[in-house]
Amino acid sequence: MELEGRSAGGVAGGPAAGPGRSPGETALLDGWLQRGVGRGAGGGEAGACRPPVRQDPDSGPDYEALPAGATVTTHMVAGAVAGILEHCVMYPIDCVKTRMQSLQPDPAARYRNVLEALWRIIRTEGLWRPMRGLNVTATGAGPAHALYFACYEKLKKTLSDVIHPGGNSHIANGAAGCVATLLHDAAMNPVEVIKQRMQMYNSPYHRVTDCVRAVWQNEGAGAFYRSYTTQLTMNVPFQAIHFMTYEFLQEHFNPQRRYNPSSHVLSGACAGAVAAAVTTPLDVCKTLLNTQESLALNSNITGHITGMASAFRTVYQVGGLTAYFRGVQARVIYQIPSTAIAWSVYEFFKYMITKRQEEWRAGK
């Protein structure tokens, strides 16, 4: 081609315009040479005519396809930060949710709504009462969410490549969320037991160590995992619905899968609300298993409520069908900002960490 012959000559001899070369061609060659793309590895003409790779300056690094060897670490760090922030910010609402799920609460702990409950707890029990148990929750949330997000991202990609190569599979998203839940709940279940016992009205535990010691001595080590099967029964469908809804909404709000904070917040909030409302009866049973509420214990002949079937039966005996939806308002209100915070923080840190990795590699 005539342009190729002239371009090669221009590179070898410099950017000056040759015979028959148009001003546009000269400007194009000047741009290539200034960017250093006109020279090959040996400084000759091998790469002279290779045009620069065009890249959208606004696209940033492809954080959905992280560099090999850094993926797991990046997801674990971003997930740990997201989990800690989510639980810390929403902890007062979580305290209210636990109390509102009580089957037969003390008359002083009967609340009409979330705001009234929070105000009364602060006014009658002190400003920091809704935060009791936060330290153990933050300690457990870091590693639990690190495992959770890392496992989800790895399995989502692996299963999607098998089920729908080159595309997104809702089945893969749901399955990855279910498996990730197994690891998350294994780490968080003992924390949930301690946290919820410290959140209850008139709780005798003021320190985490007091609660751990009392549960261990009176009920044994198994008490920390008494609600594990119920937790999985609740969280497996919860996370399946959650992840499938989130990925479905991302396909509509963020089809290019770039870092888009507003889409992450909106998708996360909607996914959390839907999943929370559907799985509220299971959450009520989980709370009962964790707290072993005294009135419910009196209606159970075994002395301890163990297993999902026993919890479901006890809830119905004490409160009827409506008892399965105690605290649904607080649960949904908790999950909307909770999942929005988790996803937005997770995607932000995933994006920033990957961006720094790409900059570090480019500078080497």
Sequence and secondary structure as in RCSB ss.txt:
>XXXX:A:sequence
MELEGRSAGGVAGGPAAGPGRSPGETALLDGWLQRGVGRGAGGGEAGACRPPVRQDPDSGPDYEALPAGATVTTH
MVAGAVAGILEHCVMYPIDCVKTRMQSLQPDPAARYRNVLEALWRIIRTEGLWRPMRGLNVTATGAGPAHALYFA
CYEKLKKTLSDVIHPGGNSHIANGAAGCVATLLHDAAMNPVEVIKQRMQMYNSPYHRVTDCVRAVWQNEGAGAFY
RSYTTQLTMNVPFQAIHFMTYEFLQEHFNPQRRYNPSSHVLSGACAGAVAAAVTTPLDVCKTLLNTQESLALNSN
ITGHITGMASAFRTVYQVGGLTAYFRGVQARVIYQIPSTAIAWSVYEFFKYMITKRQEEWRAGK
>XXXX:A:secstr
 HHHHHHHHHHHH SS  TT  HHHHHHHHHHHHTT S  TTSSSTTTT       TTT   TTS  TTTHHHHH
HHHHHHHHHHHHHHHHHHHHHHHHHT SS  GGG  SSHHHHHHHHHHHH TTGGGTTHHHHHHHHHHHHHHHHH
HHHHHHHHHHHHHSTTS  HHHHHHHHHHHHHHHHHHHHHHHHHHHHHHSTT S  SHHHHHHHHHHHH GGGGG
TTHHHHHHHHHHHHHHHHHHHHHHHHHH TT    HHHHHHHHHHHHHHHHHHTHHHHHHHHHHHH  HHHHHT 
TTSS  SHHHHHHHHHHHH GGGGGTTHHHHHHHHHHHHHHHHHHHHHHHHHHHHHHHHHHHH 
